[in-house]
Amino acid sequence: MKTKHLGFMLLLCLMMTAASAEVLLIERTQQQHNQVTPKHGQSMQQVEQQFGLPLARHAAVGEPPITRWEYQDYVVYFEHNLVLNTVFKRISQTDNQP
C-alpha cells in the first residue's frame, strides 16, 4: 500500500515539474514576441545604431553574401547590408530562467 502511495506521489511531482517547465517556456516565448528586434530591410548601420554592437560578427558567405550578427537573444541575418531576417536563439533545456 505504501509503495502505491509513494509511486503516486512521485508521478504527481514529475507532472508538476513538467507543467512548471512548460509555463516558463510559454512566458519566455511571449517575452521574445514582445521584444523589439531588427526588422527586414534595415541597414547594418541602422541596426548598429538602434541595437548596439553585436556580440559577434560572422563573415559573409555565399552569393548573394549572407552575413550573420549575433546578439544576446537573437541572430540577425543580412543579405548584402540589409536585414533579411532575425531569429531568436533556441532556449536550452537546462535554462531555468523565466
C-alpha positions in Angstrom: 0.0 0.0 0.0 2.8 2.4 0.9 4.6 1.6 -2.4 1.5 2.6 -4.4 1.2 5.8 -2.4 4.9 6.6 -2.9 4.6 5.9 -6.7 1.6 8.1 -7.0 3.3 11.0 -5.2 6.4 10.6 -7.4 4.3 10.7 -10.5 2.4 13.7 -9.2 5.7 15.6 -8.6 7.0 14.7 -12.1 3.8 16.1 -13.6 4.1 19.3 -11.7 7.7 19.8 -12.7 6.8 19.3 -16.4 3.9 21.7 -16.1 6.2 24.3 -14.5 8.7 24.0 -17.3 6.0 24.5 -19.9 4.8 27.6 -18.2 8.4 29.0 -18.2 8.8 28.2 -21.9 5.5 29.9 -22.7 6.5 33.0 -20.7 9.9 33.2 -22.4 8.2 32.9 -25.8 5.8 35.7 -25.0 8.6 37.9 -23.9 10.5 37.2 -27.1 7.4 38.0 -29.1 7.2 41.5 -27.4 10.9 42.2 -27.8 11.9 44.8 -30.3 14.3 43.3 -32.9 15.9 44.4 -36.2 13.3 44.4 -39.0 13.5 43.3 -42.6 15.1 45.9 -44.8 17.1 47.8 -42.1 20.7 48.6 -43.0 23.6 47.3 -40.9 24.3 50.9 -39.9 20.7 51.3 -38.7 20.8 48.0 -36.7 24.1 49.0 -35.0 22.7 52.5 -34.1 19.5 51.1 -32.7 20.7 47.8 -31.1 24.4 48.5 -30.4 27.3 46.4 -31.3 26.7 42.6 -31.8 28.4 40.1 -29.6 29.9 38.5 -32.7 30.0 39.3 -36.4 30.5 36.4 -38.9 31.9 37.0 -42.3 29.7 36.9 -45.3 29.2 33.6 -47.1 27.7 32.6 -50.5 26.2 34.5 -53.3 24.4 36.8 -52.5 26.6 37.3 -49.5 24.8 36.5 -46.2 26.3 38.0 -43.1 25.3 37.0 -39.5 25.4 39.1 -36.4 24.8 37.5 -33.0 23.1 39.4 -30.2 22.3 38.1 -26.7 18.9 36.6 -27.5 18.8 36.6 -31.3 20.8 36.4 -34.5 20.4 38.9 -37.4 21.0 37.7 -41.0 21.9 40.3 -43.6 21.8 40.0 -47.4 24.5 42.4 -48.6 24.0 45.1 -46.0 20.2 44.8 -45.4 18.4 42.7 -42.8 17.0 39.6 -44.3 15.6 38.0 -41.1 16.0 38.0 -37.3 15.8 34.7 -35.5 15.6 34.1 -31.7 18.2 31.7 -30.3 17.0 28.3 -29.1 16.2 28.1 -25.4 18.4 25.5 -23.8 16.6 22.7 -21.9 18.9 23.3 -19.0 18.0 27.0 -18.9 15.9 27.6 -15.8 15.5 31.3 -16.3 11.9 32.6 -17.0 
